[in-house]
């Protein structure tokens, strides 16, 4: 059996989605998988990216043969159904790793359209059990497995030695504009016994009215953040409200694994996450953070946290961080896929 994956054009390697995909390609390559397409490219020109991805798909369709195993990363836009059908016609098997579901945030596909497309796979690696259940409930006929959390490769090592003390510092990295995360601008009256350290672009400091509990650090590349972030927690939250993750991004948290969660863990930051988020179960099960219903709860929760409780979370985060750095979770999911399919 030949083991293959299909590389593609990644126009923006700094984006979380593309970072996750290139990490998985690296991990698959280290595990003995061979790129059946063209060499990974980084053309910003959309036309060139389209041409090189198409050529890679065509090359793959010629090379795959009976008994071969192909791992695809979804979405693959127009080519996904085609390459799956070619693989099956030639007697191969297809495992799909989901990164994003187009029928959620972007609404480019209806749910039936997306399920029909994904049903071309023999085996689907969903982000988590909630996503796997959603796929099954909406008509998925493929075999289903779970990733649990995205791995995060980086040669940089966290130097975060923060121990429990007051005030706590909570790191938030990502889109900071009012349009994407209005909740940040509504927190001022609730933040009393802790501080926010913000990393990203689009932040409007004027809307905070000079609140001294917020420190804005600007955009910092993720690798640099791993080695420089100082704080006690990383916050996973999206939307307009402090009482629940709302809007398209907030609703999606109930099914997807935000890549920033893995980044926080690599920064050795225990995680604060909405209790209805899909990853809340992973955080709770591994004791690597705090699950909350509302950001208004934080003052009370953090005020009552003991040094022993925090250190236990910190130690567990370090253990999970080591696993993320080695590609543990995708390797485990791929091995389970092989066991089921072959």
N, C-alpha and C positions, 0 to 999 in steps of 0.2 A: 504494500500500500504506500503510495506517495502522499505526503502530507503537504498541503499548499495553503497559502493565504494570498489575498489579492491586494496589493498596494495601490494607492491612487495619489492624485494631486492634492496637496494640502496648502492652500493659498495663505493661510495665517496660522503659523505654528504656535503663536502666543495664545491663541484661544484655547479655552479649557477643553472643548470638544476635540480639537485636533491633537492636543497634547495627549489626551486619553487614547486616541486611535494610534498615534505613533508609538506610544509606550507598549500597546498591545502587539503591534508589529514586531517591536524589538524582542518582547518576551516570547512570541511565537517562533521567531527566528532562532533564539537561543535554545528553544525546545526541539529544534530539528525541522521546523516547517520551512518551506521554500517559497519565496515570492513567485507566483506563477505569472504575474503581470510585468509591467515595466518597472524600472527602478523608481523608488519614491521620489517625487518631484515637488518643487515648492514655487511653481509659477503663480504670480499674482494676476497675470493676464487670464481672464476667464476663458477666452477662446483657446489659448494654449492648454489650459488646464482641462478643458473639455476634450480636446484632441488627444492628449496623452492618456487620459483616463479611458477613453474609447479604445485606443490602440491596445492598452493593457487588457481590457475586457476581451477584445478579439483574440489577442495572443492566448489568454487563458482558455478561451473556448476551443482552441485548436489543441492545446497541450493536455488537457484533462482527459483521463481514460478510465476504464472499468476498474472499480475497486479503490479509486483515489478518494481522498478526503479534502474538501475545500472549506476553509473558514473565511467567512465574509463579515465585514463590519457594516452595520445598518444604521442610517440609510446609505444606499448607494445610488440614489436617484433613479434615473431612467433604466439603468443597466441591471438592477437587482433581479427582477423576474427572468430576464433573458439569460443571465449567467447561471441561475439556479436550474432552469429548464434544460440548458445545454449539458450541465453536469449530470443531470438525471438521465438524459437521453444516452449519455456515454457510460452510464453505470456507476457514477460517482455519488458520494454523499455530501450534504452541505450542512454545516453548522453556522449559525448566525449569532453574532454578538450585537445586542441592541445598544445603541448610544442615545438615540432620540426617537420619539414617536411623533411623526408629523401631524397626526390627528389631534394632538393635544395643544401645544402652544401656538403653532403656526397655522393650524387649520387648513393646510394645503391638501390634505387627504381627509375623506370621511373615514369613520371607524371601519365600516365594511370594506372600503377600498384598501385600507392599511392591513387589515386581517387577511384579506385575499392575497395581498402581496407577500406577507410574511409566511403564509401557508405553503409557499414554494420551498421553504426550508425543511430539512429533516429534523433538525434540533435547534431550539432557540434558547440562548442564554439571556434571560431577562435580568434586570437590575436586582430584583428582590422578589420576595414571595407575593407582595401586593401587585406588582406589575405582572407576574406570572399568572396570578388569579384573574386579573383584568383581561389578559389575553385569552385565557380559557373561557371566561364568561362571555366574551364577545365573539367566540367561534373559532379560536385557534385549534388546529388539528395536529400541529407539530408537537413533537416531544419537547418538554420544557424543563429547564434548569435555571439556577440562580447564580449570579455573580457574588452577591452580598455587598461588596463595596469595590470601587475602582482602585486599582493599584496606582502608584505614583513613583515613577523612576526619577532619580536625581542624584548626581554625584555629590551635591551639597549636603551638609549635615547640620542639623539644628544645633544652635548654641544657646537655646532658650533654657535658662537655669532659674526662671522665676519660681519662687516658693510662695506659700500662702502668706499674704500680708494685705493690709488695707492702704489705699483702695485697690480693689481688683481692677485689672485691665482686660477689657473684652475686645478682641480683634474682629473687625469685619472687613473682608476683602471682596471686591466685586464692583458691579455697577452702582454708583452712588448718586445718580441723578434723582430728582424728585419724581420724575415720570416713572422710573423703574422701581424705586424703593422709597416711597413717600414715608414709610414708617420711621425712617431715620430722623426725619424732621419733626416728628410728633413725640419723640422720646424725652425731650428736655425736662419736662416737669416730673418725670418718673425716675430719672437718673440722679441718685443722691449718694449712694455709698460705693459707687464704682465709676470707672471711666471707659469711654469708647476710643479705640484707636482705629482709624479708618484708612484703608488702602484701596486705591482705585482712581477712576476718573469720573468727571461729571459732577463732583460735589460742589454745592453752593453754600459756602460758609455763612453768607449773609443771612440765610434763612434760619440759622440757629441763634441769631441775635447775640453772639459773643459768649455762648455757653462754654464755660471753662472745662466742662467734663468731656468734651470732644476734642481729640487731637487728629488732625488730618495730615497724613504722611505722603499723599500723592500716589501715583502709580508706581508700583515696584514689581519687576518681573518675578514670576513664581519661584524660580530657582534662588534668586536673591532673597526673597521673602523667607524661604526655608532657613537660610543661615542668619538672618538678621531680625526676624520677628521676635519681639519681646512682649509677653503678656501672659495671662492666666487661662483664657478661654478663647475659642473661636466660635463666632455666631453663625448659624445656618438659619436664615430667615429671609422671606421675600414678600413683597407686596405693599399694600397701602396701610394696613392696620397693625397696631401693636398687640391686638387681642387674638389674632389668627393670621396665618399666611393666606393672603387673599389674592384675587385676580388670577390671570392665566399662569403666572410664574408660581404663585402660592399654591394653587390647586394642583399643579404638576408635582409639587413636593410630596404629595401623597402617594406617588407612584415611582418617581425617579430617584437616582442617587446623584445628588449634586457633587460635581468634581471638587468643589472647594472644601468639602468635608475631608477628603483625602489630603488636600493641601494643608489644612489645619493640623491634621494628625502628623504629617511629616514635619510640621513646625513644632511638634510636641506640645500642642495645645489641646486640652480636653475640650469637648464640643458642647455647646448649648444649642438645642434644636427644638423645633415645634413638636409637641408630643404626637400630633397626627401625621407627621412626615413618615414616609416609608422607612427611612433610615433610623428612626427613633428606636425601633426594636433592636437594631444592631448596637446602637449606643448604649442602651439599657442592658442588653445581654452581656456585653463586654465591659460594662462599668467604665466607659471612657468619657462620661460627661453627664449632662443634666437635660432632661426632657421637660419642657414647660408648655403650659397652655396659653400664656400671655406674657409679654415682655414686662408688664406691670408687676409680675411676681418676683422679678429678679432681685430687687433690693432685699426682700425678706429672705429669699433662698440663699443668697450669697452671704448675708449677715449671719446666718446660722450654720454655715459650712465650717467644719472643723479641719484642722491641719491634717489629721489622719485621713479623713475622707478625700481631701484634695490630693494628697500624695498617692493614695491608692489609685485614683483616676489617672494621675500623671504616669505612674508606673505601667498601667495597662495601655495607655496611649503609646508609650515608648515601645512596648511589645508589638502592638499593631503596626506602628510606623516601620519597624524592621521588616514585617511581612509585606507591607506595601512597596517597600524599596526593592524587594526581591521578586515581585510579580506573583506572590503566593496565591492570590484569589482568582486571577484569570487562569493560572496554571491548574488549580484545583477544578475549576469549572470546565475547562477544556478536557481534562482527564476523565471527568464524569461523563461528558459528551461522548468521548471515545468508547467508554465502557458500555454505554447504552446503544450506540449505533453499530458497534463492531463486536 
